[in-house]
Amino acid sequence: MRIEVTMKADYDVAARKRPVNLTLNEDLVNQAKRLTDNLSQVVESLLSGYLTRAREERLAKSKAVESTVKAWNDFNSKSGSISDEYSSL
């Protein structure tokens, strides 16, 4: 089985490769090895996809927070702070 990444990578694909230690389910690894002759490439591809999705989710959450802050600030500038009517200053 050959995995190809068709989208632009968000990492240095030319960076040197190095061995890493992972703890994975033995049965899962054995099944995967029967389907591919390059398990490292499969894991690298899956990790790249995970990072892309995680970055997109983080960006979406950040945009949602920015939008909420903007909406609150717009409301506050038009209506004033809710606490203004209770302020003793």
HELIX and SHEET records of a PDB file:
HELIX    1   1 GLU A   26  LEU A   35  1                                  10    
HELIX    2   2 LEU A   39  SER A   79  1                                  41    
HELIX    3   3 ILE A   82  TYR A   86  5                                   5    
END                                                                             
